[in-house]
Amino acid sequence: MQLTAENLAARRGEDLIFVNVSFHLTAGEALVLTGKNGSGKSTLLRVAAGLLKPEKGTVLFRDEESPQGRHPGEVSHYLGHRNAMKNELTVVENLEFWQSFLGHPATAGLPLEDAAEAVGLSGITHLPFGYLSAGQQRRFAFAKLLVAHRPVWILDEPTAALDASADRLFAGLIETHLAKGGIVLAATHQPLGLKNVQEMKMTGFAGVDQGVWG
């Protein structure tokens, strides 16, 4: 299993945010993107997740089922700045939706209450999502990664709105995913506490007039 990006370039409006970005990750490996706001971290993650089209380059996921490669968005969880949960639905209803939408019998994840326990919030899944604190909401947003298995986790500031104890909890969940052969691509302003990870510093704004097709 591998996730490979080759010579990626992307724009935001007329601005060329980055060029010639390449990386290669295999099972059990993680890449952490660092850099200031506006440096292209989120843009690169959205390209990898299939939410933005690159200006140039390719990103492919390969495994035994797809040796020729397919887009990683087909086998990825994406956790962005927003939690992607409906405030008026209960936590259980939100997680049931994501479990159904993202999973199938061959990719079964944790039962809903087990996922809630894994993020330290068992016993309150009957509450409306909008009733919860920002930290609790972020924990349950992370829980949706656990209810349906996908080998690639694409995480944009995953520990936003969390305290130090939650940081450690999520670092442990990410380490467990890697230990099971998963792949993680993450952007962060603060250390995630992971071991043996690759790091790429994004610098941003490669230049409006720079060519990418030469």
N, C-alpha and C positions, 0 to 999 in steps of 0.2 A: 504494500500500500504506500502510495506517495502522492504528495501535492507539489506541483511544480509550476512556477511562474517564470516566464522568459520574456525579457525586454519589454516589460509593461510601461506604458505611458498613459497619462490621463489628464484631462482638462477640467477646469471648473469655469464655465463660461468661455471667455477668450483666453484665459490664463492656463498655461501649461504647468500643472502642479508638480509632476515628476516625470522622469524619463529613465529608461534602461534599468528598471527595477526587476531583479531576478532573485528567486530563492528556490530551495529544494528541501522538502521535509519528508521524512519517512515515518513509519509507525512508531509512536512513542516520542516524537519530537515536537518541540514548540518553537515558535518565532514570536518575539515580543517587539512591537514597533514603539519607538520612543521619539520625542521631538515636541516642539512647542505647538501651541494651537495654530491651526492653519497650515501645518507642515505637510499634510497629505495623508496622515494616518487613517482617518476615517474613509477618505476617498479610496485608498488602496484596499481596505477591508470590504467596501461596497463593490468594488470591481471583482474581488475574489468571490464574493457571495452572489454575484450575478445581478446586483441591483443597479450597477452602472456599467456602461459599455466602455472598454478601454479605447484610447486613441490608437494604440498600437500594442502588439504583443498578445500572448496567450497565457491562460492559467488553466491547468488540467489536473484532474484527480484520476489516478490509475490504481486498479486492484485486480484481483483474479477475475472478477466478473466483467471488468471493462479494461482490458490490457491496452486498447487503443486510446483510452482516455475519455472522460466526460467532464462536463463543467462541475466544479465542486459545489455549486449551489444545489445540485441534486442530492448531495449526501452530507449537507452541512446544517448545523444550527447557527443562526446569526442572532446575536444579542447586541443590539445597538444602544444608543443613548436613551431611547424610549423603551418602555417595558413590553409593549405590544399586548396589553391586557385591557379588557373592557371594565370600566369602573363599576357599572351597574350589575355585572354578573358576579357571582360568588367566585372565590378562588378555585373551588372544585370545578365549577362550570368552565372557567377559563382553561384550567389544565386539561379537562376532558376534551375541549376543542383542539388544543395543540397536540394532544396525544393522538386524536383521530386524524388530524390534518397532516401531521408529520410522520406518523408511524404506520406500520402494518405488522401482521403477526411475526414476520421474519426479523423485525427490528424492535421487538418489544423492549420497553424500558421498565423503570420502577413503577409499581402501583402508586396511585396518587398520594395516599397518606404516607407511604414510605419516602416519596420524594419530598413531601412537606417536612418529615422528620429529618431528612438529610440536610435541609437548609435551616434546621433549628426552629421550625414553626408548626409543629404538629398540634392538632386540636383546634385550629382556627380556620380551617379551610371552608367552613360554612359561611364565613363572613363575606360581605361584598368587597371586592378588591379595592374600590374607592374609599372604603372605611379605614384602610390600613395606613400606617405611617410610611414615609418614603423609603425607609430602610427595610421595612417588612415587604413592601411592594417589590423592591429590588431582589430580595431573597426569593420571592415566589417567581419572579421573572427568570431567575436562574434555575428554579425547580423545573421549568418547562424543558430545559436541556436534558433532564433526567428521565422524563416520562416516555420519551421515544428515543431510541438509540440512533445516533448519527455519528459517523467516525470523525468528522471534522467539526471543531468548534471555532467559530469566528466571533471574537469578543471585542467590543468597543467600549473601553472604560468599564469593565465588568463590575468593579467594586465601587462605582459612584454611589454616593449617599449611604455608604456602609461604615460601621465602626471597625476598630482594629480586630475585634474578635471575629466579626464576620469576614474580614479580609483573610484571616487564617483559615476559617472554615472553607471558603471558596478556593483558596490555594490548595487545600487538601482534596477537594472534589476534582479540581483540574489535574492534580498529580495522579489521582486514581484513574481518571480518563486516559492519561498518558500511559500509565502502567498497564492498562488493558489494550494498548496498541493504538490509541486514538492520536489525533493530530490537533494541535491548537495554534491558531493565529490570533494574536491579541494586540491591542493598542492600549497603552496606559501611561499616565503621568507619574505613577508611583509603583514601586516594586511589588510584584505579585507573590514574592517569596518562593518562586519556582527554582528548581535546580536544573543545571545542565540544559539551559535554553539558549537559543541563538538570539541575537539582538540586532536590530536594524534601526539606525537613527535616520528619521526623515527630516529633510531640511526645507522642503517646500519651494514652490515657485521657481521652476526651472527656467522660466522666461517666456514671455508672450510670443516673441518672434522666433524662438528656436525651432528648427525643423526636426521632425521625428522620422521622416521617411527617407532620409538620405543614406 
